[in-house]
């Protein structure tokens, strides 16, 4: 039998990668600050015709941030989520949110 002169297929060695671009990893802040040392600020965005109130940056652990979100959602009566180091709330609730965060001794710019 003759050996094939041409081989078909790809060479899947250890250096093979499915995409041709290197993914840049985000810097994850592991620094945890007390509420008095935070300098939070608000932003508003419109998503699908509805207003979203965003508060950032929080320097808390993931569990503490989720716990804070849960208590704020209950007190404000609105939905929300955690994304990276930010809290996002449904609706235009900046004033009420600021009052509630000041009760927890957070500072603002």
SEKOL-211914 format. One record per atom (N, C-alpha, C, O): residue in one letter; x, y, z. Coordinates in steps of 0.001 Angstrom, whole numbers, padded with zeros to 6 digits, always signed. Layout:
<rs>
AXYZ ...
</rs>
This chain:
<rs>
X+000828-001191+000000 X+000000+000000+000000 X+000861+001239+000000 X+001912+001284+000639 X+000416+002227-000709 X+001133+003479-000756 X+000669+004377+000378 X-000505+004387+000747 X+001616+005128+000919 X+001281+006115+001951 X+000783+007385+001263 X+001317+007789+000230 X-000246+008014+001845 X-000784+009235+001263 X+000250+010349+001297 X+000925+010554+002305 X+000364+011049+000211 X+001264+012181+000157 X+000640+013416+000781 X+001356+014295+001260 X-000662+013495+000785 X-001369+014654+001323 X-002230+014208+002499 X-002926+013194+002442 X-002160+014987+003549 X-003015+014706+004697 X-004085+015778+004770 X-003807+016961+004574 X-005284+015367+005046 X-006375+016320+005163 X-006751+016429+006638 X-006691+015456+007389 X-007143+017645+007031 X-007554+017845+008412 X-006637+018833+009105 X-005627+019272+008554 X-007006+019163+010298 X-006248+020149+011064 X-005375+019453+012080 X-005648+018326+012492 X-004336+020130+012474 X-003435+019623+013504 X-003867+020220+014842 X-003646+021404+015096 X-004474+019415+015684 X-004976+019885+016977 X-003962+019581+018071 X-004158+018664+018869 X-002894+020342+018105 X-001912+020144+019170 X-002248+021037+020353 X-003310+021660+020360 X-001389+021119+021342 X-001670+021856+022574 X-001804+023354+022364 X-002460+024019+023167 X-001218+023903+021335 X-001236+025334+021126 X-002458+025802+020331 X-002603+026998+020077 X-003308+024909+019950 X-004477+025253+019142 X-005496+025999+019969 X-005722+025667+021133 X-006119+027017+019372 X-007132+027818+020045 X-008257+028069+019056 X-008008+028248+017864 X-009496+028085+019541 X-010646+028206+018647 X-010815+029607+018077 X-011325+029754+016966 X-010404+030636+018801 X-010514+031980+018259 X-009136+032593+018079 X-008184+032244+018776 X-009056+033492+017152 X-007751+034026+016791 X-007357+035261+017584 X-006292+035828+017344 X-008194+035690+018524 X-007864+036870+019308 X-007651+036488+020763 X-008341+035627+021309 X-006700+037135+021361 X-006473+036934+022793 X-007511+037718+023567 X-007762+038884+023262 X-008114+037101+024559 X-009104+037798+025360 X-008400+038533+026490 X-007568+037972+027202 X-008754+039796+026633 X-008156+040620+027670 X-008944+040415+028958 X-010167+040551+028990 X-008218+040089+030006 X-008876+039888+031294 X-009044+041230+031987 X-008155+042081+031957 X-010219+041404+032622 X-010475+042632+033346 X-009747+042618+034669 X-009553+041569+035284 X-009345+043810+035100 X-008736+043920+036414 X-009831+043764+037461 X-010813+044507+037459 X-009658+042804+038346 X-010636+042588+039402 X-010082+043190+040678 X-009004+042820+041144 X-010833+044121+041233 X-010396+044780+042450 X-010733+043908+043648 X-011893+043549+043850 X-009737+043569+044436 X-009972+042756+045622 X-009959+043615+046874 X-010072+043105+047989 X-009821+044914+046685 X-009776+045832+047813 X-011178+046010+048391 X-012128+046282+047657 X-011302+045854+049709 X-012583+046030+050391 X-012475+047258+051275 X-011567+047371+052099 X-013425+048190+051089 X-013420+049431+051860 X-014639+049485+052758 X-015644+048823+052500 X-014543+050274+053809 X-015695+050508+054676 X-016639+051471+053977 X-016220+052181+053063 X-017913+051513+054386 X-018869+052422+053717 X-018450+053888+053769 X-018757+054638+052843 X-017764+054316+054817 X-017357+055720+054921 X-016323+056109+053873 X-016202+057287+053538 X-015573+055138+053349 X-014495+055428+052392 X-014960+055354+050937 X-014183+055657+050032 X-016198+054961+050698 X-016721+054887+049335 X-017020+056288+048804 X-017423+057173+049559 X-016824+056476+047519 X-017206+057702+046808 X-018090+057276+045637 X-017612+057126+044512 X-019374+057083+045909 X-020306+056570+044911 X-020853+057688+044038 X-020902+058845+044456 X-021258+057344+042841 X-021975+058289+041990 X-023045+057552+041194 X-022962+056344+040972 X-024047+058310+040773 X-025199+057772+040075 X-025102+058052+038584 X-024562+059074+038160 X-025633+057124+037796 X-025845+057345+036379 X-027211+056774+036019 X-027720+055875+036689 X-027795+057309+034954 X-029075+056809+034464 X-028906+056410+033016 X-028225+057089+032248 X-029530+055303+032646 X-029537+054861+031259 X-030949+054486+030870 X-031758+054097+031712 X-031237+054608+029587 X-032510+054126+029069 X-032240+052828+028340 X-031415+052763+027429 X-032950+051800+028760 X-032824+050497+028117 X-034216+050029+027716 X-035093+049848+028560 X-034400+049840+026431 X-035694+049420+025889 X-036811+050348+026339 X-037917+049893+026633 X-036533+051636+026395 X-037529+052630+026744 X-037771+052803+028228 X-038631+053592+028619 X-037031+052084+029071 X-037214+052184+030517 X-035927+052710+031152 X-034836+052506+030620 X-036063+053380+032282 X-034921+053998+032948 X-034288+052995+033917 X-034991+052282+034634 X-032965+052951+033927 X-032199+052128+034860 X-031285+053060+035642 X-030550+053849+035049 X-031326+052974+036981 X-030449+053771+037846 X-029258+052916+038235 X-029424+051801+038731 X-028051+053436+038012 X-026819+052689+038275 X-026028+053423+039348 X-025850+054639+039280 X-025548+052664+040352 X-024707+053216+041410 X-023385+052472+041358 X-023362+051241+041337 X-022266+053225+041338 X-020954+052601+041289 X-019903+053535+041820 X-020232+054710+041987 X-018717+053167+042096 X-018159+051820+042245 X-018217+051374+043710 X-017953+052164+044616 X-018553+050147+043923 X-018556+049569+045262 X-017283+048750+045444 X-016875+048011+044548 X-016668+048886+046598 X-015475+048117+046940 X-015839+047152+048055 X-015406+047307+049197 X-016651+046144+047704 X-017115+045147+048658 X-016885+043761+048075 X-016671+043604+046873 X-016933+042759+048944 X-016850+041390+048444 X-018164+041062+047734 X-019166+041751+047923 X-018154+040027+046934 X-019330+039679+046139 X-020530+039354+047029 X-021656+039748+046725 X-020291+038641+048117 X-021391+038277+049018 X-021975+039494+049712 X-023193+039599+049853 X-021122+040417+050148 X-021601+041639+050804 X-022395+042507+049834 X-023394+043118+050213 X-021948+042558+048587 X-022646+043355+047581 X-024027+042776+047285 X-024996+043517+047118 X-024111+041445+047223 X-025408+040807+047004 X-026346+041033+048178 X-027542+041250+047985 X-025812+040985+049394 X-026633+041216+050588 X-027144+042657+050615 X-028305+042897+050947 X-026281+043614+050268 X-026692+045009+050206 X-027786+045206+049157 X-028765+045911+049403 X-027623+044595+048009 X-028622+044687+046954 X-029963+044137+047426 X-031011+044729+047168 X-029926+043018+048109 X-031167+042395+048573 X-031917+043300+049544 X-033135+043445+049439 X-031202+043909+050486 X-031868+044790+051446 X-032391+046057+050768 X-033481+046526+051096 X-031629+046611+049833 X-032078+047816+049135 X-033300+047539+048262 X-034206+048369+048184 X-033330+046390+047613 X-034483+046052+046784 X-035743+045935+047624 X-036820+046358+047204 X-035604+045360+048812 X-036764+045232+049696 X-037244+046592+050187 X-038446+046855+050211 X-036311+047456+050580 X-036686+048769+051105 X-037268+049676+050030 X-038164+050472+050311 X-036772+049566+048805 X-037220+050441+047721 X-038389+049857+046936 X-039082+050584+046224 X-038608+048567+047057 X-039706+047941+046331 X-039496+047922+044833 X-040427+048177+044069 X-038295+047624+044412 X-037973+047610+042990 X-037019+046462+042692 X-036461+045858+043609 X-036833+046165+041430 X-035911+045118+041011 X-034527+045678+040797 X-034348+046883+040619 X-033546+044793+040817 X-032174+045233+040601 X-031246+044059+040413 X-031633+042903+040582 X-030003+044375+040057 X-029005+043345+039834 X-027609+043870+040154 X-027390+045076+040268 X-026662+042925+040297 X-025258+043255+040514 X-024511+042952+039230 X-024645+041860+038677 X-023715+043916+038742 X-022835+043693+037601 X-021474+044263+037946 X-021327+045469+038141 X-020476+043387+038021 X-019113+043749+038410 X-019140+044477+039753 X-019471+043870+040772 X-018801+045752+039772 X-018782+046501+041034 X-019890+047541+041075 X-019767+048555+041762 X-020979+047295+040337 X-022082+048252+040277 X-023388+047598+040695 X-023547+046379+040618 X-024315+048432+041136 X-025680+048001+041403 X-026584+048694+040404 X-026481+049905+040209 X-027474+047939+039767 X-028406+048488+038796 X-029815+048264+039308 X-030174+047155+039703 X-030618+049332+039298 X-031997+049273+039786 X-032959+049693+038685 X-032646+050543+037851 X-034131+049081+038700 X-035163+049427+037732 X-035843+050717+038164 X-036232+050865+039322 X-035981+051631+037246 X-036695+052870+037508 X-035784+054022+037878 X-034579+053860+038075 X-036399+055190+037967 X-035679+056414+038318 X-035869+056656+039815 X-036800+057348+040229 X-034976+056079+040621 X-035134+056089+042083 X-033919+056687+042777 X-033578+056284+043889 X-033273+057630+042138 X-032020+058175+042654 X-032165+058776+044049 X-031337+058503+044918 X-033179+059574+044281 X-033335+060251+045581 X-033588+059251+046711 X-032956+059326+047765 X-034513+058315+046488 X-034802+057309+047516 X-033597+056413+047779 X-033327+056039+048920 X-032886+056079+046727 X-031708+055231+046855 X-030604+055944+047630 X-029917+055331+048447 X-030441+057220+047374 X-029430+058001+048083 X-029739+058054+049580 X-028831+057934+050402 X-031011+058231+049938 X-031409+058262+051348 X-031112+056932+052017 X-030589+056900+053131 X-031435+055847+051356 X-031208+054519+051937 X-029707+054224+052093 X-029288+053662+053105 X-028910+054601+051101 X-027459+054357+051193 X-026810+055237+052259 X-025841+054821+052894 X-027329+056447+052462 X-026798+057303+053519 X-027083+056728+054898 X-026318+056960+055834 X-028170+055983+055035 X-028457+055304+056305 X-027400+054246+056612 X-027111+053962+057774 X-026820+053659+055545 X-025734+052687+055703 X-024365+053372+055726 X-023336+052696+055691 X-024346+054707+055785 X-023146+055536+055908 X-022266+055548+054661 X-021052+055715+054773 X-022848+055376+053480 X-022084+055499+052242 X-021963+056965+051870 X-022857+057756+052169 X-020869+057336+051220 X-020603+058718+050821 X-020751+058844+049304 X-020640+057861+048572 X-021003+060072+048847 X-021224+060339+047432 X-020324+061474+046964 X-019875+062295+047764 X-020067+061512+045663 X-019288+062610+045078 X-020165+063801+044889 X-019704+064837+044408 
</rs>
